[in-house]
Amino acid sequence: MTTASYHRAPGDRSIDEQETISSGVFVYTIGLLLAVILTATAFWVTNTSLLWAPGIPLGLAVLAIAQMGVHVVFFLHITTGPDNTNNVLALAFGVLIVTLVVAGSLVIMANLNGSMMPPAELMDMQMKY
């Protein structure tokens, strides 16, 4: 094996290597099975009483990250290889933008209550006394 083969996602095709359609279908089938297993596990985690209740959101977050990894590798074929540099940078930029939007929304919602004006009834009560 060459070092270049380590930087390829399952299903990526090189110029000198001819792969059949069945191997591509096999890679997508593996990705589909992993995605179905992770989805079924997420449903099981939410509906079972065997797990510690406060740990369920953390378990779901781990399963969601694993699901994203399966989709990125098996369906989008994004790797860290030299030929996929632009794809990795685009993915990282997208993650950065989504993180900024979610974090900004959470900060705005957390500070929203303190910035709101009191209701008119409360204002009238304050003016009477």
All heavy atoms as an XYZ file, in Angstrom:
962
protein
N       0.822     -1.184      0.000
C       0.000      0.000      0.000
C       0.861      1.241      0.000
O       1.850      1.318      0.693
C      -0.874      0.032      1.242
C      -2.129     -0.712      1.140
S      -3.089     -0.394      2.629
C      -4.649     -0.359      1.881
N       0.440      2.186     -0.738
C       1.165      3.452     -0.749
C       0.563      4.373      0.297
O      -0.524      4.143      0.803
C       1.069      4.111     -2.142
O      -0.294      4.402     -2.396
C       1.630      3.190     -3.211
N       1.282      5.448      0.576
C       0.775      6.390      1.583
C      -0.436      7.142      1.064
O      -1.232      7.630      1.833
C       1.863      7.397      1.985
O       2.314      8.071      0.811
C       3.010      6.694      2.687
N      -0.586      7.238     -0.257
C      -1.737      7.949     -0.821
C      -3.035      7.216     -0.546
O      -4.092      7.826     -0.454
C      -1.553      8.142     -2.322
N      -2.988      5.897     -0.395
C      -4.221      5.151     -0.160
C      -4.778      5.397      1.233
O      -5.937      5.126      1.481
C      -3.978      3.657     -0.381
O      -3.068      3.175      0.591
N      -3.953      5.891      2.148
C      -4.452      6.185      3.480
C      -5.314      7.442      3.515
O      -6.059      7.658      4.432
C      -3.298      6.361      4.474
C      -2.539      5.088      4.734
C      -1.213      4.947      4.370
C      -3.163      4.016      5.342
C      -0.530      3.784      4.613
C      -2.491      2.842      5.593
C      -1.169      2.731      5.224
O      -0.503      1.577      5.459
N      -5.194      8.288      2.506
C      -5.922      9.550      2.486
C      -7.164      9.484      1.628
O      -7.696     10.504      1.234
C      -5.013     10.676      1.983
C      -3.821     10.914      2.847
N      -3.918     11.419      4.119
C      -2.502     10.693      2.634
C      -2.725     11.512      4.648
N      -1.843     11.070      3.775
N      -7.630      8.306      1.317
C      -8.803      8.171      0.468
C      -9.971      7.671      1.293
O      -9.826      6.822      2.144
C      -8.543      7.198     -0.679
C      -7.596      7.745     -1.691
C      -7.447      6.873     -2.908
N      -7.746      5.484     -2.649
C      -8.564      4.751     -3.408
N      -9.141      5.273     -4.441
N      -8.780      3.497     -3.138
N     -11.130      8.207      1.015
C     -12.350      7.751      1.667
C     -12.826      6.486      0.973
O     -12.493      6.243     -0.186
C     -13.430      8.817      1.584
N     -13.594      5.666      1.668
C     -14.158      4.492      1.003
C     -15.009      4.936     -0.176
O     -15.870      5.790     -0.055
C     -15.017      3.842      2.079
C     -14.483      4.354      3.362
C     -13.936      5.722      3.075
N     -14.739      4.378     -1.327
C     -15.507      4.725     -2.509
C     -14.822      5.703     -3.413
O     -15.230      5.893     -4.560
N     -13.730      6.376     -2.963
C     -12.987      7.266     -3.846
C     -12.282      6.440     -4.909
O     -11.781      5.356     -4.646
C     -11.940      8.063     -3.063
C     -12.494      9.337     -2.509
O     -13.659      9.642     -2.795
O     -11.765     10.018     -1.767
N     -12.215      6.970     -6.099
C     -11.588      6.252     -7.198
C     -10.345      7.001     -7.650
O     -10.364      8.204     -7.819
C     -12.555      6.119     -8.367
C     -13.751      5.297     -8.003
C     -14.605      5.038     -9.200
N     -15.695      4.175     -8.764
C     -16.924      4.298     -9.161
N     -17.247      5.220    -10.020
N     -17.856      3.485     -8.717
N      -9.270      6.270     -7.852
C      -8.066      6.872     -8.396
C      -8.018      6.624     -9.895
O      -8.730      5.780    -10.430
C      -6.825      6.294     -7.721
O      -6.728      4.915     -8.001
N      -7.146      7.352    -10.588
C      -7.071      7.259    -12.040
C      -6.523      5.909    -12.473
O      -7.004      5.301    -13.424
C      -6.200      8.403    -12.596
C      -6.871      9.735    -12.284
C      -5.959      8.254    -14.087
C      -6.035     10.942    -12.594
N      -5.515      5.406    -11.766
C      -4.888      4.157    -12.180
C      -5.603      2.913    -11.652
O      -5.238      1.804    -11.997
C      -3.426      4.139    -11.750
C      -3.267      4.288    -10.249
O      -4.268      4.620     -9.580
O      -2.144      4.082     -9.745
N      -6.592      3.072    -10.833
C      -7.279      1.940    -10.222
C      -8.718      1.885    -10.717
O      -9.494      2.792    -10.492
C      -7.241      2.119     -8.705
C      -7.872      1.001     -7.928
C      -7.796      1.275     -6.446
O      -6.810      1.896     -6.001
O      -8.728      0.877     -5.747
N      -9.081      0.820    -11.406
C     -10.436      0.655    -11.922
C     -11.264     -0.133    -10.915
O     -10.955     -1.263    -10.598
C     -10.407     -0.091    -13.264
C      -9.713      0.674    -14.362
C     -10.456      1.958    -14.684
O     -11.672      2.006    -14.634
N      -9.705      2.990    -15.019
N     -12.307      0.496    -10.405
C     -13.199     -0.180     -9.478
C     -14.511     -0.460    -10.180
O     -14.962      0.311    -11.021
C     -13.453      0.688     -8.245
C     -12.227      0.888     -7.400
C     -12.518      1.755     -6.193
O     -13.567      2.431     -6.174
O     -11.706      1.746     -5.277
N     -15.145     -1.525     -9.814
C     -16.426     -1.863    -10.421
C     -17.547     -1.115     -9.731
O     -17.378     -0.562     -8.638
C     -16.684     -3.377    -10.309
O     -16.743     -3.719     -8.924
C     -15.583     -4.177    -10.992
N     -18.690     -1.084    -10.350
C     -19.856     -0.409     -9.776
C     -20.297     -1.116     -8.498
O     -20.743     -0.484     -7.552
C     -20.997     -0.360    -10.808
C     -20.593      0.539    -11.963
C     -22.286      0.121    -10.182
C     -21.586      0.597    -13.084
N     -20.108     -2.428     -8.458
C     -20.548     -3.169     -7.274
C     -19.781     -2.760     -6.025
O     -20.333     -2.758     -4.928
C     -20.408     -4.678     -7.506
O     -19.047     -5.022     -7.686
N     -18.505     -2.393     -6.155
C     -17.769     -1.956     -4.968
C     -18.271     -0.598     -4.492
O     -18.295     -0.325     -3.298
C     -16.267     -1.906     -5.247
O     -15.980     -0.896     -6.186
N     -18.700      0.278     -5.436
C     -19.282      1.552     -5.046
C     -20.602      1.357     -4.332
O     -20.888      2.023     -3.338
N     -21.405      0.440     -4.839
C     -22.676      0.125     -4.191
C     -22.417     -0.475     -2.814
O     -23.136     -0.181     -1.856
C     -23.510     -0.825     -5.073
C     -24.725     -1.348     -4.331
C     -23.916     -0.138     -6.360
N     -21.366     -1.277     -2.689
C     -21.015     -1.891     -1.410
C     -20.662     -0.821     -0.383
O     -21.088     -0.894      0.776
C     -19.852     -2.868     -1.610
C     -19.430     -3.563     -0.354
C     -20.263     -4.480      0.268
C     -18.198     -3.284      0.214
C     -19.871     -5.118      1.431
C     -17.800     -3.908      1.374
C     -18.638     -4.832      1.988
N     -19.912      0.195     -0.794
C     -19.531      1.278      0.129
C     -20.766      2.043      0.582
O     -20.923      2.349      1.771
C     -18.505      2.209     -0.549
C     -18.304      3.479      0.260
C     -17.191      1.494     -0.727
N     -21.657      2.365     -0.364
C     -22.885      3.077      0.005
C     -23.774      2.212      0.895
O     -24.453      2.723      1.783
C     -23.652      3.518     -1.244
C     -23.032      4.708     -1.917
C     -22.459      4.611     -3.177
C     -23.016      5.945     -1.285
C     -21.898      5.708     -3.790
C     -22.454      7.051     -1.887
C     -21.888      6.924     -3.142
O     -21.323      8.018     -3.736
N     -23.777      0.914      0.664
C     -24.573      0.015      1.505
C     -24.036     -0.017      2.929
O     -24.809      0.002      3.893
C     -24.591     -1.399      0.906
O     -25.056     -1.322     -0.442
C     -25.473     -2.328      1.702
N     -22.718     -0.052      3.069
C     -22.118     -0.010      4.411
C     -22.495      1.303      5.109
O     -22.873      1.315      6.285
C     -20.590     -0.157      4.330
C     -20.219     -1.573      3.913
C     -19.933      0.167      5.667
C     -18.745     -1.766      3.661
N     -22.405      2.422      4.387
C     -22.781      3.713      4.962
C     -24.245      3.742      5.366
O     -24.598      4.255      6.425
N     -25.099      3.183      4.514
C     -26.530      3.139      4.829
C     -26.786      2.295      6.068
O     -27.553      2.697      6.952
C     -27.319      2.588      3.642
C     -28.816      2.406      3.872
C     -29.484      3.760      4.067
C     -29.442      1.661      2.715
N     -26.147      1.138      6.159
C     -26.336      0.282      7.339
C     -25.851      0.972      8.610
O     -26.524      0.912      9.648
C     -25.625     -1.050      7.140
C     -26.259     -1.990      6.117
C     -25.395     -3.225      5.912
C     -27.657     -2.383      6.555
N     -24.702      1.624      8.538
C     -24.217      2.345      9.719
C     -25.157      3.479     10.110
O     -25.429      3.697     11.297
C     -22.813      2.892      9.459
C     -21.688      1.866      9.425
C     -20.389      2.527      8.992
C     -21.529      1.206     10.774
N     -25.683      4.205      9.120
C     -26.617      5.293      9.411
C     -27.902      4.768     10.035
O     -28.431      5.358     10.984
C     -26.924      6.072      8.134
N     -28.404      3.656      9.528
C     -29.629      3.059     10.090
C     -29.378      2.573     11.511
O     -30.217      2.772     12.403
C     -30.139      1.925      9.177
C     -31.195      1.096      9.861
C     -30.669      2.500      7.877
N     -28.231      1.951     11.738
C     -27.905      1.457     13.088
C     -27.791      2.631     14.070
O     -28.320      2.568     15.189
C     -26.609      0.628     13.060
C     -26.864     -0.714     12.374
C     -26.051      0.417     14.462
C     -25.605     -1.499     12.071
N     -27.130      3.713     13.648
C     -27.009      4.878     14.537
C     -28.360      5.530     14.804
O     -28.637      5.966     15.923
C     -26.029      5.891     13.944
C     -24.556      5.476     13.994
C     -23.717      6.411     13.145
C     -24.066      5.457     15.421
N     -29.221      5.588     13.790
C     -30.555      6.160     13.982
C     -31.385      5.295     14.925
O     -32.056      5.811     15.829
C     -31.264      6.305     12.625
O     -30.461      7.134     11.785
C     -32.642      6.925     12.794
N     -31.341      3.987     14.730
C     -32.085      3.080     15.609
C     -31.559      3.161     17.039
O     -32.339      3.122     18.003
C     -31.986      1.643     15.081
N     -30.252      3.303     17.186
C     -29.666      3.444     18.518
C     -30.130      4.733     19.182
O     -30.410      4.755     20.386
C     -28.130      3.418     18.431
O     -27.722      2.228     17.757
C     -27.504      3.444     19.805
N     -30.244      5.806     18.425
C     -30.724      7.079     18.984
C     -32.166      6.941     19.462
O     -32.520      7.437     20.543
C     -30.607      8.191     17.951
N     -33.004      6.267     18.678
C     -34.378      6.042     19.125
C     -34.413      5.160     20.371
O     -35.213      5.394     21.276
C     -35.217      5.412     18.004
C     -35.744      6.403     17.025
C     -35.193      6.509     15.760
C     -36.784      7.253     17.352
C     -35.665      7.430     14.845
C     -37.271      8.181     16.455
C     -36.702      8.274     15.188
N     -33.553      4.160     20.436
C     -33.511      3.284     21.607
C     -33.071      4.077     22.840
O     -33.632      3.898     23.922
C     -32.562      2.110     21.362
C     -32.433      1.236     22.561
C     -33.303      0.280     22.976
C     -31.379      1.274     23.521
N     -32.848     -0.288     24.135
C     -31.669      0.310     24.494
C     -30.220      2.022     23.655
C     -30.828      0.068     25.574
C     -29.388      1.790     24.731
C     -29.701      0.825     25.674
N     -32.064      4.941     22.668
C     -31.561      5.735     23.803
C     -32.663      6.613     24.376
O     -32.792      6.751     25.592
C     -30.334      6.573     23.365
C     -30.025      7.670     24.362
C     -29.125      5.680     23.183
N     -33.488      7.204     23.515
C     -34.527      8.100     24.019
C     -35.684      7.357     24.657
O     -36.398      7.922     25.480
C     -35.086      8.986     22.892
O     -35.589      8.151     21.856
C     -34.025      9.907     22.363
N     -35.889      6.104     24.295
C     -37.065      5.368     24.777
C     -36.752      4.311     25.817
O     -37.643      3.552     26.191
C     -37.794      4.716     23.602
C     -38.419      5.738     22.698
O     -38.945      6.738     23.163
N     -38.343      5.499     21.399
N     -35.526      4.226     26.296
C     -35.193      3.208     27.273
C     -35.097      3.808     28.671
O     -34.840      4.998     28.833
C     -33.874      2.504     26.920
O     -33.683      1.413     27.809
C     -32.698      3.445     27.048
N     -35.318      2.966     29.642
C     -35.139      3.401     31.024
C     -33.877      2.776     31.618
O     -33.623      2.897     32.803
C     -36.357      3.008     31.857
O     -36.506      1.602     31.854
N     -33.082      2.117     30.801
C     -31.857      1.474     31.262
C     -30.714      2.459     31.457
O     -29.760      2.162     32.165
C     -31.420      0.396     30.265
C     -32.395     -0.766     30.066
C     -31.893     -1.680     28.960
C     -32.567     -1.532     31.359
N     -30.804      3.615     30.827
C     -29.730      4.600     30.914
C     -30.040      5.664     31.960
O     -31.192      5.939     32.272
C     -29.522      5.270     29.548
C     -29.122      4.338     28.419
C     -29.066      5.099     27.117
C     -27.787      3.686     28.709
N     -29.001      6.269     32.462
C     -29.122      7.358     33.426
C     -29.720      8.557     32.704
O     -29.192      9.021     31.690
C     -27.737      7.651     33.981
C     -27.680      8.690     35.042
C     -28.438      8.753     36.174
C     -26.789      9.802     35.078
N     -28.079      9.834     36.911
C     -27.067     10.499     36.271
C     -25.798     10.270     34.240
C     -26.387     11.644     36.630
C     -25.121     11.408     34.602
C     -25.418     12.087     35.789
N     -30.845      9.058     33.180
C     -31.618     10.091     32.479
C     -30.815     11.346     32.136
O     -30.925     11.849     31.018
C     -32.862     10.441     33.283
N     -29.991     11.906     33.048
C     -29.231     13.103     32.664
C     -28.159     12.829     31.595
O     -27.662     13.754     30.971
C     -28.575     13.564     33.966
C     -29.452     13.016     35.034
C     -29.950     11.704     34.506
N     -27.799     11.576     31.375
C     -26.783     11.257     30.375
C     -27.334     11.071     28.972
O     -26.571     10.960     28.012
N     -28.647     11.062     28.836
C     -29.268     10.824     27.526
C     -28.926     11.929     26.514
O     -28.569     11.616     25.380
C     -30.780     10.614     27.679
C     -31.031      9.262     28.357
C     -31.483     10.668     26.332
C     -32.474      8.975     28.662
N     -28.992     13.225     26.869
C     -28.607     14.242     25.871
C     -27.162     14.110     25.394
O     -26.870     14.297     24.215
C     -28.817     15.565     26.599
C     -29.842     15.254     27.635
C     -29.566     13.840     28.062
N     -26.256     13.757     26.294
C     -24.867     13.558     25.895
C     -24.743     12.362     24.952
O     -24.027     12.429     23.951
C     -23.978     13.366     27.121
C     -22.504     13.121     26.839
C     -21.894     14.336     26.150
C     -21.765     12.784     28.109
N     -25.463     11.292     25.255
C     -25.451     10.125     24.373
C     -26.000     10.447     22.999
O     -25.467      9.996     21.978
N     -27.058     11.234     22.942
C     -27.626     11.633     21.655
C     -26.668     12.526     20.883
O     -26.571     12.436     19.655
C     -28.969     12.334     21.864
C     -30.113     11.431     22.323
C     -31.356     12.261     22.604
C     -30.395     10.347     21.301
N     -25.944     13.397     21.590
C     -24.959     14.250     20.917
C     -23.833     13.412     20.320
O     -23.394     13.656     19.192
C     -24.406     15.285     21.897
N     -23.376     12.414     21.050
C     -22.325     11.523     20.534
C     -22.825     10.764     19.313
O     -22.116     10.635     18.305
C     -21.848     10.563     21.642
C     -20.977      9.457     21.079
C     -21.102     11.327     22.724
N     -24.050     10.252     19.377
C     -24.612      9.540     18.232
C     -24.801     10.471     17.032
O     -24.597     10.059     15.881
C     -25.942      8.889     18.616
C     -25.840      7.682     19.547
C     -27.219      7.267     20.026
C     -25.147      6.531     18.862
N     -25.161     11.725     17.261
C     -25.324     12.691     16.166
C     -23.980     12.987     15.503
O     -23.893     13.062     14.271
C     -25.958     13.979     16.685
N     -22.935     13.131     16.292
C     -21.606     13.377     15.734
C     -21.136     12.161     14.937
O     -20.550     12.299     13.849
C     -20.618     13.765     16.843
C     -20.988     15.139     17.403
C     -19.184     13.745     16.339
C     -20.254     15.520     18.655
N     -21.390     10.965     15.458
C     -21.042      9.752     14.713
C     -21.825      9.671     13.407
O     -21.270      9.283     12.365
C     -21.315      8.520     15.578
N     -23.090     10.051     13.439
C     -23.914     10.046     12.231
C     -23.344     11.020     11.195
O     -23.278     10.713     10.002
C     -25.342     10.431     12.597
C     -26.336     10.365     11.481
C     -26.864      8.981     11.254
O     -26.315      8.270     10.436
N     -27.909      8.610     11.956
N     -22.925     12.208     11.648
C     -22.322     13.171     10.717
C     -21.031     12.615     10.125
O     -20.750     12.799      8.936
C     -22.059     14.502     11.424
C     -23.312     15.293     11.693
S     -22.984     16.924     12.358
C     -22.733     16.551     14.082
N     -20.240     11.933     10.941
C     -19.010     11.329     10.446
C     -19.269     10.276      9.387
O     -18.572     10.204      8.371
N     -20.286      9.447      9.599
C     -20.641      8.429      8.612
C     -21.048      9.088      7.305
O     -20.618      8.671      6.217
C     -21.775      7.519      9.156
C     -22.393      6.696      8.048
C     -21.242      6.609     10.241
N     -21.851     10.135      7.371
C     -22.292     10.809      6.151
C     -21.131     11.479      5.420
O     -21.045     11.418      4.195
C     -23.392     11.831      6.463
C     -24.706     11.189      6.760
N     -25.548     10.761      5.785
C     -25.297     10.877      7.942
C     -26.622     10.217      6.332
N     -26.486     10.273      7.648
N     -20.236     12.112      6.172
C     -19.106     12.796      5.551
C     -18.183     11.801      4.854
O     -17.738     12.026      3.734
C     -18.338     13.626      6.609
C     -16.964     14.023      6.126
C     -19.129     14.859      6.980
N     -17.913     10.675      5.490
C     -16.956      9.724      4.930
C     -17.584      8.843      3.854
O     -17.037      8.704      2.758
C     -16.343      8.857      6.057
C     -15.516      7.721      5.482
C     -15.499      9.706      6.974
N     -18.734      8.252      4.135
C     -19.287      7.253      3.221
C     -20.103      7.849      2.082
O     -20.188      7.254      1.012
C     -20.142      6.241      3.985
C     -19.315      5.262      4.761
C     -19.052      5.481      6.094
C     -18.798      4.132      4.157
C     -18.294      4.589      6.819
C     -18.037      3.236      4.863
C     -17.777      3.458      6.209
N     -20.733      8.993      2.288
C     -21.600      9.549      1.249
C     -20.973     10.755      0.550
O     -21.107     10.912     -0.659
C     -22.964      9.913      1.817
C     -23.692      8.724      2.398
C     -24.124      8.730      3.707
C     -23.918      7.598      1.639
C     -24.778      7.641      4.243
C     -24.577      6.494      2.168
C     -25.003      6.515      3.468
N     -20.304     11.634      1.301
C     -19.681     12.804      0.688
C     -18.235     12.549      0.265
O     -17.654     13.336     -0.465
C     -19.733     13.998      1.649
C     -21.134     14.470      2.023
C     -21.045     15.587      3.049
C     -21.897     14.913      0.802
N     -17.623     11.466      0.773
C     -16.250     11.071      0.449
C     -15.252     12.188      0.734
O     -14.333     12.435     -0.041
C     -16.132     10.631     -1.013
C     -17.088      9.561     -1.391
N     -17.005      8.284     -0.881
C     -18.168      9.570     -2.204
C     -17.978      7.552     -1.377
N     -18.711      8.322     -2.178
N     -15.430     12.877      1.840
C     -14.512     13.943      2.225
C     -13.444     13.360      3.134
O     -13.745     12.778      4.175
C     -15.250     15.091      2.928
C     -16.196     15.759      1.939
C     -14.267     16.100      3.500
C     -16.987     16.888      2.517
N     -12.195     13.500      2.712
C     -11.062     13.017      3.491
C     -10.062     14.149      3.646
O     -10.267     15.258      3.163
C     -10.377     11.825      2.796
O      -9.897     12.260      1.521
C     -11.331     10.668      2.614
N      -8.941     13.850      4.274
C      -7.895     14.853      4.458
C      -6.811     14.725      3.405
O      -5.730     15.279      3.564
C      -7.273     14.726      5.864
O      -6.755     13.408      5.999
C      -8.282     15.029      6.935
N      -7.067     14.010      2.342
C      -6.087     13.837      1.277
C      -5.803     15.142      0.554
O      -6.579     16.098      0.609
N      -4.673     15.196     -0.154
C      -4.311     16.436     -0.846
C      -5.312     16.841     -1.929
O      -5.452     18.028     -2.223
C      -2.941     16.137     -1.444
C      -2.715     14.691     -1.284
C      -3.694     14.162     -0.309
N      -6.006     15.882     -2.509
C      -6.967     16.223     -3.553
C      -8.294     16.709     -2.983
O      -9.145     17.196     -3.716
C      -7.202     15.035     -4.485
C      -7.632     13.789     -3.743
O      -7.375     13.712     -2.529
O      -8.214     12.886     -4.372
N      -8.498     16.600     -1.689
C      -9.742     17.024     -1.055
C      -9.568     18.242     -0.158
O     -10.403     18.505      0.694
C     -10.328     15.879     -0.222
C     -10.986     14.829     -1.072
O     -11.533     15.133     -2.119
N     -10.931     13.595     -0.636
N      -8.504     18.995     -0.349
C      -8.226     20.134      0.526
C      -9.351     21.156      0.486
O      -9.788     21.651      1.527
C      -6.899     20.799      0.123
O      -5.875     19.815      0.165
C      -6.556     21.929      1.061
N      -9.848     21.470     -0.701
C     -10.929     22.457     -0.805
C     -12.204     21.956     -0.145
O     -12.925     22.735      0.476
C     -11.205     22.796     -2.270
C     -10.082     23.610     -2.873
O      -9.346     24.274     -2.148
N      -9.950     23.545     -4.183
N     -12.482     20.671     -0.257
C     -13.677     20.117      0.389
C     -13.575     20.206      1.903
O     -14.546     20.541      2.582
C     -13.889     18.667     -0.032
C     -14.257     18.528     -1.486
O     -14.714     19.478     -2.101
N     -14.049     17.353     -2.029
N     -12.404     19.894      2.440
C     -12.212     19.959      3.897
C     -12.315     21.401      4.377
O     -12.932     21.682      5.408
C     -10.864     19.323      4.291
C     -10.564     19.540      5.756
C     -10.860     17.840      3.968
N     -11.736     22.337      3.633
C     -11.823     23.751      4.015
C     -13.264     24.254      3.946
O     -13.707     25.012      4.819
C     -10.918     24.600      3.131
C      -9.420     24.438      3.371
C      -8.624     25.229      2.342
C      -9.047     24.858      4.767
N     -14.003     23.850      2.920
C     -15.408     24.251      2.817
C     -16.223     23.667      3.964
O     -17.085     24.351      4.534
C     -15.982     23.804      1.476
N     -15.959     22.427      4.322
C     -16.658     21.798      5.445
C     -16.325     22.516      6.754
O     -17.216     22.801      7.557
C     -16.297     20.320      5.538
C     -16.941     19.549      6.671
C     -18.448     19.460      6.463
C     -16.338     18.165      6.784
N     -15.049     22.834      6.965
C     -14.644     23.535      8.188
C     -15.279     24.926      8.260
O     -15.722     25.354      9.328
C     -13.121     23.647      8.251
N     -15.336     25.620      7.133
C     -15.963     26.939      7.110
C     -17.459     26.835      7.415
O     -18.010     27.653      8.154
C     -15.742     27.607      5.749
C     -16.304     28.992      5.665
C     -15.731     30.035      6.363
C     -17.421     29.240      4.898
C     -16.257     31.313      6.287
C     -17.959     30.516      4.814
C     -17.372     31.554      5.517
N     -18.118     25.835      6.864
C     -19.541     25.630      7.146
C     -19.793     25.341      8.617
O     -20.737     25.867      9.214
N     -18.930     24.509      9.207
C     -19.061     24.209     10.640
C     -18.837     25.470     11.461
O     -19.542     25.720     12.446
C     -18.077     23.082     11.045
C     -17.972     22.948     12.549
C     -18.496     21.762     10.415
N     -17.871     26.288     11.072
C     -17.617     27.546     11.779
C     -18.824     28.472     11.721
O     -19.238     29.038     12.748
C     -16.392     28.254     11.189
C     -16.110     29.647     11.741
C     -15.627     29.555     13.179
C     -15.104     30.366     10.871
N     -19.423     28.627     10.546
C     -20.582     29.502     10.402
C     -21.757     28.995     11.233
O     -22.421     29.770     11.940
C     -20.967     29.645      8.922
C     -19.854     30.340      8.141
C     -22.287     30.378      8.755
C     -19.531     31.730      8.613
N     -22.025     27.707     11.175
C     -23.140     27.140     11.955
C     -22.882     27.322     13.445
O     -23.787     27.676     14.211
C     -23.350     25.658     11.591
C     -24.285     24.972     12.569
C     -23.887     25.535     10.174
N     -21.639     27.108     13.882
C     -21.300     27.282     15.296
C     -21.504     28.738     15.728
O     -22.043     28.994     16.815
C     -19.844     26.856     15.552
O     -19.683     25.503     15.136
C     -19.477     26.982     17.012
N     -21.077     29.670     14.899
C     -21.266     31.092     15.235
C     -22.742     31.472     15.304
O     -23.155     32.217     16.201
C     -20.538     31.975     14.226
C     -19.009     31.971     14.299
C     -18.427     32.781     13.155
C     -18.547     32.505     15.633
N     -23.536     30.968     14.377
C     -24.972     31.282     14.383
C     -25.638     30.704     15.624
O     -26.428     31.376     16.299
C     -25.641     30.776     13.086
C     -27.151     30.811     13.203
C     -25.186     31.596     11.904
N     -25.332     29.451     15.952
C     -25.949     28.816     17.129
C     -25.486     29.507     18.410
O     -26.313     29.818     19.281
C     -25.628     27.304     17.162
C     -26.009     26.689     18.489
C     -26.342     26.591     16.025
N     -24.187     29.772     18.532
C     -23.685     30.434     19.739
C     -24.258     31.841     19.874
O     -24.658     32.260     20.970
C     -22.159     30.484     19.719
N     -24.317     32.593     18.776
C     -24.894     33.930     18.822
C     -26.361     33.904     19.197
O     -26.827     34.743     19.974
N     -27.094     32.944     18.665
C     -28.520     32.819     19.012
C     -28.699     32.505     20.485
O     -29.588     33.054     21.144
C     -29.174     31.741     18.164
O     -29.108     32.076     16.798
N     -27.859     31.625     21.018
C     -27.962     31.285     22.437
C     -27.636     32.486     23.325
O     -28.294     32.716     24.341
C     -27.048     30.107     22.768
C     -27.484     28.759     22.205
C     -26.431     27.705     22.474
C     -28.820     28.342     22.788
N     -26.628     33.280     22.953
C     -26.280     34.473     23.732
C     -27.420     35.485     23.683
O     -27.797     36.067     24.706
C     -24.959     35.086     23.217
C     -24.739     36.477     23.781
C     -23.802     34.184     23.546
N     -27.980     35.696     22.505
C     -29.092     36.648     22.371
C     -30.288     36.187     23.195
O     -30.913     36.972     23.910
C     -29.466     36.827     20.893
C     -28.376     37.618     20.183
C     -30.810     37.526     20.745
C     -28.518     37.646     18.679
N     -30.636     34.912     23.135
C     -31.790     34.411     23.892
C     -31.544     34.465     25.387
O     -32.462     34.728     26.159
C     -32.127     32.988     23.456
C     -32.748     32.925     22.080
S     -33.410     31.324     21.625
C     -32.016     30.262     21.735
N     -30.298     34.250     25.823
C     -29.994     34.299     27.251
C     -30.114     35.716     27.791
O     -30.540     35.923     28.929
C     -28.592     33.756     27.499
N     -29.748     36.708     26.995
C     -29.789     38.098     27.450
C     -31.082     38.805     27.091
O     -31.271     39.958     27.449
C     -28.610     38.871     26.860
C     -27.299     38.366     27.394
O     -27.201     37.968     28.547
N     -26.284     38.353     26.539
N     -31.966     38.143     26.390
C     -33.185     38.778     25.923
C     -34.117     39.149     27.080
O     -34.710     40.223     27.073
C     -33.913     37.844     24.950
C     -35.120     38.402     24.226
C     -34.687     39.565     23.338
C     -35.764     37.329     23.384
N     -34.211     38.309     28.064
C     -35.127     38.556     29.167
C     -34.727     39.815     29.943
O     -35.583     40.599     30.340
C     -35.176     37.353     30.096
C     -36.338     37.427     31.048
O     -37.344     38.061     30.760
N     -36.206     36.778     32.188
N     -33.448     40.022     30.145
C     -33.002     41.200     30.885
C     -33.157     42.487     30.095
O     -33.245     43.566     30.678
N     -33.212     42.390     28.788
C     -33.309     43.585     27.951
C     -34.740     43.968     27.615
O     -34.968     45.028     27.043
C     -32.553     43.353     26.637
O     -31.209     43.061     26.908
N     -35.688     43.135     27.962
C     -37.090     43.412     27.610
C     -37.667     44.452     28.564
O     -37.320     44.508     29.734
C     -37.922     42.130     27.699
C     -37.443     41.044     26.794
S     -38.393     40.736     25.331
C     -40.042     40.916     25.742
N     -38.564     45.253     28.065
C     -39.258     46.232     28.903
C     -40.300     45.505     29.744
O     -40.885     44.522     29.304
C     -39.945     47.282     28.039
C     -38.997     48.255     27.408
S     -39.871     49.572     26.574
C     -40.788     50.308     27.881
N     -40.552     45.991     30.934
C     -41.599     45.371     31.744
C     -42.973     45.625     31.121
O     -43.152     46.567     30.359
C     -41.473     46.060     33.099
C     -40.549     47.184     32.917
C     -39.845     47.026     31.623
N     -43.947     44.782     31.444
C     -45.286     44.983     30.875
C     -45.893     46.315     31.317
O     -45.500     46.902     32.319
C     -46.102     43.811     31.416
C     -45.240     43.086     32.359
C     -43.855     43.623     32.275
N     -46.878     46.768     30.561
C     -47.506     48.075     30.831
C     -48.155     48.111     32.203
O     -48.138     49.149     32.881
C     -48.531     48.383     29.744
N     -48.748     47.016     32.647
C     -49.389     46.978     33.962
C     -48.376     47.245     35.067
O     -48.647     47.956     36.042
C     -50.073     45.634     34.213
C     -51.210     45.315     33.282
C     -50.722     44.665     31.987
O     -49.613     44.110     31.962
O     -51.454     44.756     31.002
N     -47.191     46.671     34.938
C     -46.151     46.864     35.939
C     -45.651     48.308     35.911
O     -45.377     48.904     36.961
C     -44.995     45.884     35.710
C     -43.901     45.878     36.743
C     -44.443     45.500     38.111
C     -42.802     44.920     36.343
N     -45.570     48.880     34.750
C     -45.140     50.278     34.620
C     -46.172     51.200     35.286
O     -45.804     52.176     35.953
C     -44.952     50.665     33.152
C     -43.778     49.979     32.480
S     -42.202     50.414     33.182
C     -42.035     52.081     32.625
N     -47.466     50.902     35.091
C     -48.526     51.714     35.723
C     -48.451     51.597     37.241
O     -48.650     52.578     37.947
C     -49.899     51.287     35.214
C     -50.121     51.680     33.768
O     -49.413     52.615     33.302
O     -50.983     51.057     33.109
N     -48.191     50.400     37.729
C     -48.111     50.197     39.178
C     -46.928     50.982     39.755
O     -47.025     51.558     40.835
C     -47.956     48.704     39.510
C     -49.221     47.905     39.277
S     -48.990     46.157     39.556
C     -48.497     46.115     41.250
N     -45.833     51.039     39.039
C     -44.663     51.761     39.520
C     -44.908     53.260     39.547
O     -44.426     53.978     40.399
C     -43.434     51.442     38.652
C     -42.906     50.040     38.869
C     -41.728     49.733     37.950
O     -41.420     50.508     37.049
N     -41.096     48.615     38.192
N     -45.703     53.745     38.588
C     -45.962     55.179     38.513
C     -46.942     55.612     39.607
O     -46.900     56.765     40.065
C     -46.496     55.558     37.148
C     -45.443     55.367     36.061
S     -46.062     55.768     34.431
C     -46.143     57.522     34.529
N     -47.832     54.720     40.059
C     -48.809     55.076     41.092
C     -48.132     55.218     42.441
O     -48.574     56.000     43.269
C     -49.903     53.999     41.175
C     -50.842     54.018     39.994
C     -51.874     52.958     40.135
C     -52.764     52.903     38.913
N     -53.762     51.820     38.983
N     -47.094     54.457     42.685
C     -46.473     54.481     44.012
C     -45.252     55.287     44.000
O     -44.455     55.773     43.884
C     -46.168     53.067     44.495
C     -47.393     52.246     44.661
C     -47.732     51.232     43.773
C     -48.255     52.487     45.724
C     -48.851     50.481     43.935
C     -49.401     51.725     45.892
C     -49.685     50.728     45.003
O     -50.797     49.979     45.176
